[in-house]
Amino acid sequence: MRSIARLLAATVCLAAPGLGLSGCESTPATRDSAESRIDAAVATLETMIRRDPSIREAIDDAHGHVVFSTVGSGALIVGGEGGGGIVFEGGRPWGTATLAKGSIGLQI
């Protein structure tokens, strides 16, 4: 039992810095990278609207919205999720957003 507690404590100590940094993101490195992320967000939004046209009305009535075109996750003892998105204001790209989550313990 003591060895399991030590293993868990070591895992937490090693993983904690990585979980803290997972939410840090700067602006895209290049203009091509930024345009690629915007294109992916627009394509994702168009797909969502095709599947559920009522989304269009909600977006048109909103001051702004965020589209996360990709969100990834992984877990064993330490879990994490993250993704990058584009913030739209008035239907135009305004900035970037980051989604990050970490967890420690039994991953089900």
N, CA, C and O of each residue as an XYZ file, in Angstrom:
432
protein
N       0.815     -1.188      0.000
C       0.000      0.000      0.000
C       0.865      1.260      0.000
O       0.549      2.237     -0.679
N       1.943      1.230      0.757
C       2.829      2.380      0.834
C       3.495      2.655     -0.513
O       3.700      3.811     -0.882
N       3.830      1.592     -1.246
C       4.483      1.779     -2.546
C       3.520      2.387     -3.563
O       3.941      3.149     -4.433
N       2.244      2.060     -3.463
C       1.252      2.650     -4.364
C       1.113      4.138     -4.069
O       1.017      4.948     -4.990
N       1.102      4.497     -2.797
C       1.005      5.905     -2.426
C       2.227      6.675     -2.914
O       2.101      7.806     -3.384
N       3.399      6.077     -2.807
C       4.615      6.740     -3.297
C       4.586      6.894     -4.809
O       4.969      7.935     -5.344
N       4.129      5.851     -5.494
C       4.033      5.915     -6.957
C       3.063      7.023     -7.375
O       3.341      7.785     -8.301
N       1.926      7.105     -6.687
C       0.947      8.139     -7.005
C       1.518      9.523     -6.721
O       1.339     10.442     -7.520
N       2.199      9.678     -5.596
C       2.805     10.973     -5.260
C       3.855     11.367     -6.291
O       3.931     12.531     -6.685
N       4.668     10.403     -6.733
C       5.680     10.699     -7.751
C       5.024     11.089     -9.068
O       5.497     11.995     -9.754
N       3.947     10.415     -9.423
C       3.234     10.719    -10.668
C       2.672     12.136    -10.621
O       2.776     12.883    -11.594
N       2.078     12.502     -9.493
C       1.523     13.848     -9.340
C       2.622     14.899     -9.460
O       2.446     15.914    -10.134
N       3.754     14.654     -8.807
C       4.856     15.621     -8.849
C       5.415     15.784    -10.256
O       5.792     16.885    -10.659
N       5.467     14.690    -10.994
C       6.000     14.766    -12.356
C       4.995     15.358    -13.337
O       5.378     16.028    -14.296
N       3.721     15.113    -13.098
C       2.698     15.557    -14.050
C       2.210     16.972    -13.783
O       1.751     17.641    -14.709
N       2.296     17.439    -12.563
C       1.734     18.748    -12.211
C       2.261     19.893    -13.066
O       1.464     20.718    -13.514
N       3.577     19.984    -13.317
C       4.030     21.097    -14.169
C       3.441     21.050    -15.573
O       3.109     22.090    -16.142
N       3.310     19.860    -16.131
C       2.742     19.732    -17.473
C       1.275     20.115    -17.517
O       0.814     20.726    -18.481
N       0.539     19.755    -16.466
C      -0.875     20.119    -16.428
C      -1.042     21.619    -16.281
O      -1.984     22.194    -16.826
N      -0.152     22.251    -15.562
C      -0.224     23.696    -15.404
C       0.055     24.440    -16.684
O      -0.522     25.501    -16.919
N       0.919     23.914    -17.509
C       1.274     24.576    -18.760
C       0.332     24.247    -19.906
O       0.369     24.904    -20.947
N      -0.514     23.237    -19.726
C      -1.349     22.812    -20.844
C      -2.309     23.891    -21.312
O      -2.739     23.862    -22.465
N      -2.660     24.847    -20.452
C      -3.566     25.910    -20.853
C      -2.874     27.115    -21.449
O      -3.540     28.059    -21.874
N      -1.550     27.104    -21.491
C      -0.813     28.258    -22.006
C      -0.721     28.176    -23.523
O      -0.318     27.153    -24.076
N      -1.088     29.234    -24.173
C      -0.986     29.250    -25.631
C      -0.762     30.684    -26.067
O      -1.363     31.620    -25.539
N       0.112     30.832    -27.035
C       0.308     32.153    -27.605
C      -0.499     32.237    -28.889
O      -1.171     31.283    -29.280
N      -0.427     33.362    -29.523
C      -1.096     33.490    -30.809
C      -0.412     32.568    -31.805
O       0.756     32.226    -31.617
N      -1.106     32.157    -32.857
C      -0.486     31.272    -33.843
C       0.824     31.850    -34.374
O       0.947     33.057    -34.580
N       1.803     30.963    -34.592
C       3.154     31.377    -34.963
C       3.220     32.089    -36.315
O       3.993     33.033    -36.481
N       2.426     31.649    -37.264
C       2.474     32.254    -38.592
C       1.069     32.635    -39.049
O       0.066     32.165    -38.511
N       1.033     33.487    -40.042
C      -0.268     33.876    -40.613
C      -0.961     32.667    -41.241
O      -2.182     32.540    -41.150
N      -0.192     31.776    -41.879
C      -0.773     30.563    -42.463
C      -1.401     29.691    -41.390
O      -2.463     29.103    -41.596
N      -0.732     29.610    -40.231
C      -1.258     28.824    -39.123
C      -2.568     29.412    -38.622
O      -3.521     28.678    -38.360
N      -2.620     30.718    -38.488
C      -3.840     31.386    -38.031
C      -4.971     31.181    -39.037
O      -6.099     30.869    -38.653
N      -4.672     31.355    -40.311
C      -5.693     31.174    -41.343
C      -6.178     29.729    -41.392
O      -7.359     29.476    -41.632
N      -5.276     28.790    -41.168
C      -5.643     27.377    -41.145
C      -6.608     27.085    -39.997
O      -7.577     26.344    -40.167
N      -6.340     27.671    -38.831
C      -7.222     27.467    -37.683
C      -8.583     28.116    -37.922
O      -9.611     27.564    -37.530
N      -8.594     29.270    -38.554
C      -9.867     29.940    -38.863
C     -10.655     29.109    -39.862
O     -11.858     28.911    -39.693
N      -9.983     28.617    -40.911
C     -10.659     27.774    -41.914
C     -11.256     26.527    -41.269
O     -12.376     26.138    -41.600
N     -10.518     25.895    -40.349
C     -11.012     24.697    -39.656
C     -12.230     25.037    -38.805
O     -13.187     24.264    -38.759
N     -12.205     26.182    -38.131
C     -13.339     26.592    -37.295
C     -14.567     26.872    -38.144
O     -15.673     26.468    -37.783
N     -14.389     27.555    -39.262
C     -15.514     27.851    -40.163
C     -16.106     26.558    -40.714
O     -17.327     26.415    -40.775
N     -15.258     25.619    -41.114
C     -15.734     24.332    -41.639
C     -16.494     23.557    -40.562
O     -17.519     22.938    -40.850
N     -16.000     23.588    -39.334
C     -16.681     22.907    -38.234
C     -18.050     23.520    -37.984
O     -19.033     22.804    -37.795
N     -18.111     24.830    -37.982
C     -19.381     25.516    -37.767
C     -20.377     25.212    -38.890
O     -21.560     24.994    -38.630
N     -19.905     25.199    -40.120
C     -20.779     24.879    -41.252
C     -21.328     23.456    -41.136
O     -22.495     23.213    -41.442
N     -20.494     22.523    -40.697
C     -20.934     21.137    -40.495
C     -22.005     21.070    -39.413
O     -23.004     20.367    -39.565
N     -21.795     21.803    -38.319
C     -22.775     21.819    -37.232
C     -24.111     22.386    -37.707
O     -25.167     21.858    -37.359
N     -24.071     23.446    -38.493
C     -25.301     24.076    -38.986
C     -26.035     23.156    -39.953
O     -27.265     23.102    -39.941
N     -25.295     22.433    -40.790
C     -25.941     21.470    -41.689
C     -26.668     20.390    -40.896
O     -27.762     19.971    -41.275
N     -26.067     19.940    -39.802
C     -26.686     18.888    -38.977
C     -27.846     19.409    -38.149
O     -28.805     18.676    -37.911
N     -27.781     20.668    -37.701
C     -28.831     21.256    -36.884
C     -28.993     22.727    -37.262
O     -28.323     23.589    -36.692
N     -29.874     23.021    -38.216
C     -30.039     24.393    -38.702
C     -30.448     25.406    -37.627
O     -30.262     26.607    -37.823
N     -30.992     24.955    -36.513
C     -31.393     25.894    -35.456
C     -30.187     26.574    -34.812
O     -30.338     27.599    -34.147
N     -29.015     26.024    -34.999
C     -27.794     26.639    -34.467
C     -27.570     28.006    -35.109
O     -27.066     28.918    -34.453
N     -27.930     28.159    -36.358
C     -27.731     29.427    -37.072
C     -28.425     30.569    -36.344
O     -27.841     31.642    -36.189
N     -29.658     30.361    -35.896
C     -30.390     31.419    -35.199
C     -29.706     31.792    -33.887
O     -29.613     32.972    -33.548
N     -29.233     30.798    -33.154
C     -28.543     31.081    -31.885
C     -27.263     31.877    -32.123
O     -26.948     32.794    -31.364
N     -26.535     31.531    -33.166
C     -25.289     32.234    -33.473
C     -25.576     33.655    -33.953
O     -24.881     34.597    -33.571
N     -26.588     33.805    -34.780
C     -26.934     35.140    -35.279
C     -27.381     36.066    -34.151
O     -27.144     37.272    -34.215
N     -28.029     35.516    -33.113
C     -28.497     36.327    -31.984
C     -27.407     36.604    -30.954
O     -27.559     37.492    -30.116
N     -26.305     35.849    -31.011
C     -25.245     35.992    -30.013
C     -24.290     37.134    -30.369
O     -24.067     37.428    -31.543
N     -23.741     37.759    -29.355
C     -22.723     38.795    -29.573
C     -21.436     38.155    -30.098
O     -20.732     38.734    -30.925
N     -21.148     36.972    -29.610
C     -19.952     36.251    -30.042
C     -20.075     34.775    -29.734
O     -20.973     34.359    -29.003
N     -19.185     33.993    -30.283
C     -19.159     32.562    -30.027
C     -17.747     32.033    -30.262
O     -16.931     32.676    -30.922
N     -17.476     30.858    -29.713
C     -16.176     30.209    -29.877
C     -16.403     28.860    -30.536
O     -17.319     28.125    -30.167
N     -15.572     28.539    -31.507
C     -15.646     27.236    -32.175
C     -14.326     26.512    -31.936
O     -13.261     26.990    -32.326
N     -14.412     25.348    -31.287
C     -13.252     24.476    -31.100
C     -13.345     23.380    -32.150
O     -14.153     22.459    -32.027
N     -12.522     23.481    -33.172
C     -12.606     22.493    -34.255
C     -11.946     21.179    -33.873
O     -12.284     20.138    -34.438
N     -11.019     21.200    -32.934
C     -10.407     19.963    -32.458
C     -10.257     20.015    -30.944
O      -9.824     21.019    -30.378
N     -10.620     18.920    -30.307
C     -10.408     18.749    -28.871
C      -9.908     17.321    -28.693
O     -10.561     16.366    -29.115
N      -8.750     17.185    -28.067
C      -8.167     15.863    -27.864
C      -8.119     15.526    -26.388
O      -8.165     16.410    -25.533
N      -8.026     14.229    -26.097
C      -7.929     13.803    -24.706
C      -7.101     12.533    -24.615
O      -6.968     11.785    -25.583
N      -6.551     12.307    -23.440
C      -5.791     11.103    -23.171
C      -5.693     10.900    -21.669
O      -5.705     11.864    -20.904
N      -5.594      9.647    -21.249
C      -5.544      9.389    -19.815
C      -4.969      8.009    -19.531
O      -5.110      7.077    -20.323
N      -4.327      7.909    -18.394
C      -3.941      6.630    -17.789
C      -4.158      6.818    -16.292
O      -5.250      6.541    -15.794
N      -3.170      7.269    -15.583
C      -3.359      7.686    -14.190
C      -3.592      9.190    -14.171
O      -4.393      9.697    -13.386
N      -2.892      9.885    -15.033
C      -3.067     11.324    -15.203
C      -3.784     11.538    -16.530
O      -3.390     10.974    -17.551
N      -4.829     12.347    -16.517
C      -5.589     12.590    -17.738
C      -5.525     14.044    -18.143
O      -5.290     14.928    -17.320
N      -5.734     14.272    -19.399
C      -5.730     15.639    -19.886
C      -6.570     15.774    -21.136
O      -6.688     14.839    -21.927
N      -7.144     16.936    -21.303
C      -7.900     17.272    -22.501
C      -7.498     18.676    -22.918
O      -7.151     19.509    -22.080
N      -7.546     18.927    -24.185
C      -7.218     20.261    -24.637
C      -7.560     20.471    -26.096
O      -7.751     19.522    -26.857
N      -7.632     21.725    -26.462
C      -7.924     22.053    -27.841
C      -7.788     23.549    -28.072
O      -7.715     24.343    -27.135
N      -7.758     23.898    -29.317
C      -7.654     25.296    -29.704
C      -8.877     25.704    -30.484
O      -9.415     24.924    -31.270
N      -9.316     26.923    -30.268
C     -10.497     27.392    -30.958
C     -10.347     28.827    -31.431
O      -9.367     29.508    -31.129
N     -11.335     29.257    -32.172
C     -11.383     30.616    -32.697
C     -12.590     31.321    -32.100
O     -13.695     30.779    -32.077
N     -12.364     32.539    -31.617
C     -13.438     33.376    -31.077
C     -13.960     34.232    -32.220
O     -13.190     34.885    -32.924
N     -15.269     34.222    -32.395
C     -15.914     35.041    -33.413
C     -16.736     36.121    -32.719
O     -17.416     35.860    -31.727
N     -16.665     37.337    -33.255
C     -17.494     38.431    -32.766
C     -18.211     39.020    -33.975
O     -17.581     39.449    -34.942
N     -19.518     39.031    -33.905
C     -20.284     39.545    -35.035
C     -20.049     38.750    -36.310
O     -20.125     39.303    -37.407
N     -19.767     37.470    -36.181
C     -19.551     36.603    -37.340
C     -18.155     36.656    -37.930
O     -17.871     35.953    -38.899
N     -17.266     37.482    -37.361
C     -15.898     37.601    -37.887
C     -14.893     37.092    -36.860
O     -15.099     37.271    -35.659
N     -13.806     36.459    -37.311
C     -12.776     35.999    -36.368
C     -12.225     37.163    -35.558
O     -11.879     38.206    -36.112
N     -12.145     36.979    -34.238
C     -11.698     38.044    -33.359
C     -10.435     37.662    -32.586
O      -9.603     38.520    -32.292
N     -10.294     36.387    -32.260
C      -9.134     35.955    -31.481
C      -9.099     34.446    -31.334
O      -9.818     33.718    -32.019
N      -8.249     33.993    -30.427
C      -8.112     32.554    -30.201
C      -8.527     32.209    -28.778
O      -8.547     33.069    -27.898
N      -8.860     30.934    -28.563
C      -9.236     30.439    -27.240
C      -8.588     29.076    -27.035
O      -8.333     28.339    -27.988
N      -8.329     28.762    -25.778
C      -7.734     27.477    -25.429
C      -8.612     26.779    -24.410
O      -9.103     27.392    -23.462
N      -8.799     25.496    -24.620
C      -9.551     24.659    -23.704
C      -8.568     23.674    -23.098
O      -7.877     22.965    -23.829
N      -8.491     23.615    -21.762
C      -7.558     22.700    -21.108
C      -8.175     22.163    -19.826
O      -8.831     22.888    -19.077
N      -7.949     20.868    -19.590
C      -8.458     20.225    -18.388
C      -7.484     19.124    -18.002
O      -6.964     18.420    -18.867
N      -7.242     18.976    -16.731
C      -6.392     17.905    -16.245
C      -7.057     17.187    -15.094
O      -7.842     17.776    -14.351
N      -6.740     15.911    -14.948
C      -7.265     15.140    -13.832
C      -6.238     14.119    -13.386
O      -5.402     13.670    -14.170
N      -6.311     13.768    -12.137
C      -5.404     12.795    -11.557
C      -6.239     11.764    -10.817
O      -7.165     12.113    -10.085
N      -5.909     10.499    -11.008
C      -6.623      9.424    -10.325
C      -7.122      8.408    -11.314
O      -6.694      8.374    -12.467
N      -8.033      7.580    -10.852
C      -8.598      6.532    -11.692
C      -9.309      7.161    -12.874
O     -10.192      7.998    -12.686
N      -8.949      6.783    -14.069
C      -9.537      7.331    -15.303
C     -10.516      6.292    -15.852
O     -10.117      5.206    -16.273
N     -11.778      6.636    -15.841
C     -12.806      5.689    -16.318
C     -13.353      6.167    -17.635
O     -14.227      5.520    -18.212
